[in-house]
Amino acid sequence: MNRRQLLALVAACAAWPSVARAVARPPKLRRLRLANANTGETFEGTYRNDDGPIDRVMEELCVFLRDHHSGEKTQMDVGVLDFLAHVLDAVGETSATILSAYRTAETNAMLARTTFGVAEHSQHILGRALDLRLDSKLPTAMNAARAMQCGGVGWYPHSGFMHIDTGPVRSWTLDETGLDGLLVFDGRRLKIVGRGQGLWQPLTVPERLELQRRLARAEFLARTRVNW
């Protein structure tokens, strides 16, 4: 994708109405080829045609993108599928592996207790988010997604995946590289939470931002070998 094409895509994104921040206007036909890392299932097909989203295929995708912990499904936002399709087109990739899509509130709460970086009010609960990996070009895809300004884009380089959603436009990076534990504020004091340990409660947005600031500082000090 050259600069002119990217600018046109960003302009289209800004003009397209939607519930969150709309993804750029899709072409009449749109296909996806996906693998589900948790279930081993695959999907390949056209989910949008001249008349819009294809109900039968969208229902199939809702099953494919279900909460694999509970087996429950929801109506997935077609906008996040369009967002993914645009990102794949932008970097010349033909397929993606889905790590997480829809989550029930119960599943999200469980993950927030055991996993760093899980939002308390995640777009996954609304069926508007995807966590994914690509066979190659993942950093390029992340940068392309952020340039589109079509929603949220999270980058997890240590874990090798990216997050996209059709919520408000924002971006973040969470990388634990080189850290044996993280300092987390529990409302009264800082605690060191080692990798793999559970959090005592879901992190709020301010707490996640503070965590990211402390991660950045820890990584900087680790590089400069300054103790803190």
C-alpha positions as CSV (number, residue, x, y, z in Angstrom):
1,M,0.0,0.0,0.0
2,N,1.5,3.4,-1.0
3,R,1.1,6.7,0.9
4,R,-1.7,7.9,-1.4
5,Q,-3.7,4.7,-0.9
6,L,-3.2,4.8,2.9
7,L,-4.4,8.4,3.1
8,A,-7.5,7.6,1.0
9,L,-8.2,4.7,3.4
10,V,-7.8,7.0,6.4
11,A,-10.1,9.6,4.9
12,A,-12.7,7.0,4.1
13,C,-12.5,5.7,7.7
14,A,-13.2,9.1,9.1
15,A,-16.3,9.6,6.9
16,W,-17.9,6.2,7.5
17,P,-20.6,6.2,10.2
18,S,-20.8,3.5,12.9
19,V,-21.4,2.7,16.5
20,A,-17.8,3.1,17.5
21,R,-15.4,4.7,15.1
22,A,-16.2,3.3,11.7
23,V,-13.9,1.2,9.6
24,A,-13.2,2.4,6.1
25,R,-15.9,1.7,3.6
26,P,-15.5,-1.9,2.5
27,P,-15.7,-3.1,-1.1
28,K,-18.8,-5.0,-2.1
29,L,-17.2,-8.4,-1.7
30,R,-15.1,-9.2,1.3
31,R,-13.4,-12.5,2.2
32,L,-11.5,-13.8,5.2
33,R,-9.4,-16.9,5.8
34,L,-9.0,-17.6,9.5
35,A,-7.8,-20.2,11.9
36,N,-8.9,-20.5,15.6
37,A,-5.9,-21.2,17.8
38,N,-8.1,-22.5,20.6
39,T,-10.5,-24.8,18.8
40,G,-8.4,-25.8,15.7
41,E,-11.4,-24.7,13.5
42,T,-10.9,-22.8,10.3
43,F,-13.1,-20.4,8.3
44,E,-12.8,-19.3,4.7
45,G,-15.4,-17.5,2.8
46,T,-17.1,-14.3,1.6
47,Y,-18.9,-12.6,4.5
48,R,-20.0,-9.5,2.6
49,N,-21.5,-9.1,-0.8
50,D,-23.3,-6.4,-2.9
51,D,-26.2,-6.4,-0.4
52,G,-24.0,-6.1,2.7
53,P,-23.1,-8.7,5.4
54,I,-24.3,-12.2,4.5
55,D,-26.5,-13.4,7.4
56,R,-25.7,-17.1,7.0
57,V,-22.0,-16.5,6.9
58,M,-22.1,-14.0,9.7
59,E,-23.9,-16.7,11.8
60,E,-21.1,-19.1,10.9
61,L,-18.5,-16.5,12.0
62,C,-20.3,-15.9,15.3
63,V,-19.9,-19.6,16.1
64,F,-16.3,-19.7,14.9
65,L,-15.5,-16.6,17.0
66,R,-17.4,-17.8,20.1
67,D,-16.0,-17.8,23.7
68,H,-14.1,-21.1,23.7
69,H,-14.2,-21.2,27.5
70,S,-18.0,-21.2,27.8
71,G,-19.1,-22.1,24.3
72,E,-21.4,-19.1,24.2
73,K,-21.6,-16.9,21.1
74,T,-22.8,-13.4,20.3
75,Q,-23.5,-11.2,17.3
76,M,-20.0,-10.1,16.2
77,D,-19.6,-6.6,14.9
78,V,-19.1,-6.7,11.2
79,G,-17.0,-3.6,11.5
80,V,-14.2,-5.4,13.3
81,L,-14.1,-8.0,10.6
82,D,-13.9,-5.2,8.0
83,F,-11.0,-3.7,10.1
84,L,-9.2,-7.0,10.0
85,A,-9.8,-7.5,6.3
86,H,-8.4,-4.0,5.6
87,V,-5.3,-4.7,7.7
88,L,-4.6,-7.9,5.9
89,D,-5.0,-6.2,2.6
90,A,-2.7,-3.4,3.6
91,V,0.2,-5.7,4.4
92,G,-0.5,-8.3,1.7
93,E,-1.4,-11.1,4.0
94,T,-4.1,-13.6,3.2
95,S,-5.0,-15.2,6.5
96,A,-4.9,-14.6,10.3
97,T,-5.0,-16.8,13.4
98,I,-7.5,-15.7,16.0
99,L,-6.5,-16.0,19.6
100,S,-9.5,-14.3,21.2
101,A,-12.8,-12.9,19.9
102,Y,-16.0,-12.9,21.9
103,R,-15.7,-13.3,25.7
104,T,-18.5,-13.5,28.2
105,A,-18.3,-11.1,31.1
106,E,-17.5,-14.1,33.3
107,T,-14.6,-15.3,31.0
108,N,-13.3,-11.7,30.9
109,A,-13.3,-11.4,34.7
110,M,-11.5,-14.7,35.0
111,L,-8.8,-13.6,32.5
112,A,-8.5,-10.2,34.2
113,R,-7.6,-12.1,37.4
114,T,-4.9,-14.2,35.8
115,T,-3.5,-12.2,32.8
116,F,-1.8,-8.9,32.5
117,G,-3.4,-6.3,30.3
118,V,-7.0,-7.5,30.2
119,A,-9.5,-4.6,30.3
120,E,-12.2,-4.7,32.9
121,H,-14.8,-3.5,30.4
122,S,-13.3,-5.1,27.3
123,Q,-14.6,-4.6,23.8
124,H,-14.3,-8.4,23.5
125,I,-17.5,-8.6,25.7
126,L,-19.3,-6.6,23.1
127,G,-18.1,-8.8,20.2
128,R,-16.1,-5.8,18.8
129,A,-12.6,-7.1,19.3
130,L,-10.1,-9.6,18.0
131,D,-6.7,-10.7,19.2
132,L,-4.7,-12.2,16.4
133,R,-1.4,-13.4,14.9
134,L,-0.1,-13.4,11.4
135,D,2.4,-15.7,9.8
136,S,4.6,-12.7,9.0
137,K,4.6,-8.9,9.0
138,L,2.9,-8.6,12.3
139,P,4.7,-5.3,13.3
140,T,3.9,-3.9,9.9
141,A,0.2,-4.9,10.4
142,M,0.1,-3.2,13.8
143,N,1.5,0.0,12.4
144,A,-0.9,-0.1,9.4
145,A,-3.9,-0.6,11.8
146,R,-2.8,2.3,14.0
147,A,-2.5,4.5,10.9
148,M,-6.0,3.7,9.9
149,Q,-7.4,5.4,13.1
150,C,-10.4,3.1,13.0
151,G,-10.5,1.9,16.6
152,G,-8.3,0.4,19.3
153,V,-5.0,-1.2,18.4
154,G,-3.0,-3.0,21.1
155,W,0.5,-4.4,20.5
156,Y,1.9,-7.2,22.6
157,P,5.4,-7.9,21.1
158,H,6.5,-10.2,23.9
159,S,3.5,-12.5,23.3
160,G,3.6,-12.1,19.5
161,F,0.0,-10.8,18.9
162,M,-2.0,-7.7,18.2
163,H,-5.4,-6.5,19.3
164,I,-7.9,-4.6,17.2
165,D,-11.4,-3.3,18.1
166,T,-14.0,-0.9,16.9
167,G,-14.2,1.1,20.1
168,P,-12.7,4.6,20.5
169,V,-9.5,5.3,18.6
170,R,-6.6,4.6,20.9
171,S,-3.4,2.5,21.0
172,W,-1.2,0.9,23.6
173,T,1.8,-1.4,23.9
174,L,2.4,-4.0,26.7
175,D,5.7,-5.8,26.7
176,E,7.1,-7.8,29.7
177,T,10.5,-8.5,28.0
178,G,13.3,-8.6,30.5
179,L,11.1,-8.3,33.6
180,D,10.8,-11.0,36.2
181,G,7.9,-9.2,37.8
182,L,5.7,-6.2,37.5
183,L,4.9,-3.4,40.0
184,V,1.2,-3.0,40.3
185,F,-0.8,-0.6,42.5
186,D,-3.6,-2.3,44.5
187,G,-5.1,0.9,45.8
188,R,-2.9,1.2,48.9
189,R,0.6,0.1,47.9
190,L,2.7,-1.3,45.1
191,K,3.0,-5.0,44.9
192,I,5.3,-7.1,42.7
193,V,3.3,-9.6,40.6
194,G,5.4,-12.3,39.0
195,R,4.7,-13.7,35.6
196,G,2.0,-16.3,35.8
197,Q,0.6,-15.0,39.1
198,G,-3.0,-13.9,39.3
199,L,-4.1,-10.4,40.0
200,W,-6.3,-9.8,43.0
201,Q,-8.9,-7.9,40.9
202,P,-9.4,-6.7,37.3
203,L,-7.3,-3.6,36.6
204,T,-9.1,-0.3,36.0
205,V,-8.1,1.9,33.1
206,P,-6.0,4.2,35.2
207,E,-4.3,1.2,36.8
208,R,-3.5,-0.2,33.3
209,L,-2.1,3.1,32.2
210,E,0.1,3.3,35.4
211,L,1.2,-0.3,34.7
212,Q,2.3,0.6,31.2
213,R,4.2,3.7,32.5
214,R,6.0,1.6,35.0
215,L,6.8,-1.0,32.4
216,A,8.3,1.6,30.2
217,R,10.4,3.0,33.0
218,A,11.5,-0.5,34.1
219,E,12.6,-1.4,30.6
220,F,14.5,1.9,30.2
221,L,16.3,1.4,33.5
222,A,17.1,-2.2,32.7
223,R,18.7,-1.0,29.4
224,T,20.7,1.6,31.3
225,R,21.5,-0.7,34.2
226,V,20.2,1.7,36.8
227,N,18.7,0.2,40.0
228,W,15.4,1.6,41.3
